[in-house]
């Protein structure tokens, strides 16, 4: 019975991790990204109201 086992291929076969090589030179805090998005949205709304 032990010889009847079906062997499935490994799920991670051939995958390579490049996280060490792909480190970004620019490191931003999440708070800065959210603040920038809010600022851009606010500017867009103000410009839309002013020039409507």
C-alpha positions as CSV (number, residue, x, y, z in Angstrom):
1,X,0.0,0.0,0.0
2,X,2.8,2.4,0.7
3,X,4.0,2.1,-2.9
4,X,0.6,3.4,-4.2
5,X,1.2,7.0,-3.0
6,X,0.9,9.7,-5.6
7,X,3.7,12.3,-5.4
8,X,2.6,15.8,-6.3
9,X,5.1,18.4,-7.5
10,X,6.4,20.9,-4.9
11,X,4.3,24.1,-4.9
12,X,7.4,26.4,-4.5
13,X,9.6,24.7,-7.1
14,X,11.4,27.2,-9.2
15,X,10.4,30.3,-7.2
16,X,13.2,32.6,-6.3
17,X,13.0,35.4,-3.8
18,X,14.5,38.8,-4.8
19,X,13.5,40.7,-1.7
20,X,17.1,41.3,-0.7
21,X,18.0,42.7,-4.1
22,X,14.8,44.8,-4.6
23,X,15.1,47.0,-1.6
24,X,14.1,50.6,-2.4
25,X,16.4,53.5,-1.8
26,X,13.5,55.7,-0.7
27,X,11.8,54.7,2.6
28,X,8.6,56.5,3.4
29,X,6.5,56.2,6.5
30,X,2.9,55.1,5.8
31,X,1.7,58.4,7.5
32,X,3.5,60.4,4.9
33,X,1.9,58.5,2.0
34,X,-1.6,59.0,3.5
35,X,-1.0,62.7,4.1
36,X,0.2,63.1,0.5
37,X,-2.8,61.4,-0.8
38,X,-5.2,63.5,1.3
39,X,-3.3,66.7,0.2
40,X,-3.6,65.8,-3.5
41,X,-7.3,65.0,-3.1
42,X,-7.9,68.3,-1.3
43,X,-6.0,70.3,-3.9
44,X,-8.0,68.6,-6.7
45,X,-11.3,69.4,-4.9
46,X,-10.3,73.0,-4.3
47,X,-9.3,73.5,-8.0
48,X,-12.5,71.9,-9.2
49,X,-14.6,74.2,-7.0
50,X,-12.6,77.3,-8.0
51,X,-12.7,76.7,-11.7
52,X,-16.2,75.2,-12.1
